[in-house]
Amino acid sequence: MTTHAHAKLSVPALGWGFSAALAVFFVIAILAALFLPMRPAYGLVTTLFGAPIDTSTIWLNVAVWSLVTGWVVASVLGTVYNFIVVRALIR
């Protein structure tokens, strides 16, 4: 039987990575809603952030929301993954 050693995840690196990915996805969604006549993209952005699409408030909301959500997801996912890895190493 072969065993594999899995490294622990770095929660801060995961948090910054998730935050950056979410920020990029939302910037793409906002730019698509601004420059393409697609009603679903416009509706998604205004529904999520509750601000008109052409205001500067939306950019602040995207930055804060992406940062907070990325860190929450990373802390939960990283903690659970690291717990499972440590538990598997003990066995």
C-alpha positions, 0 to 999 in steps of 0.5 A: 500500500502506498501512502501520499503525503499532502502538504497543509494549505496556507490559509493567508495565501488561499485568502488572498487568492480567493479575494483576487479571483472574486475581484477579477470575476466581479470586475469582468461582470461589471464591465460586461454590464457597462459595455455590453447590452446584456440585461442578465449581467446588469441585473446580476450586478445591481441585485448583488450590490444594490447600487446603480451600475454607473456609480463609484459605490459599486467599485467599493462594494466589489472590493470589500465584498470580494475581500471579505468573502474570499477570506471567509471561504479560505478560512473555512476551506483551509481549516477543514482541509488542514484538519483532514490532512492532519487527521489522515497523517495520524492514521 
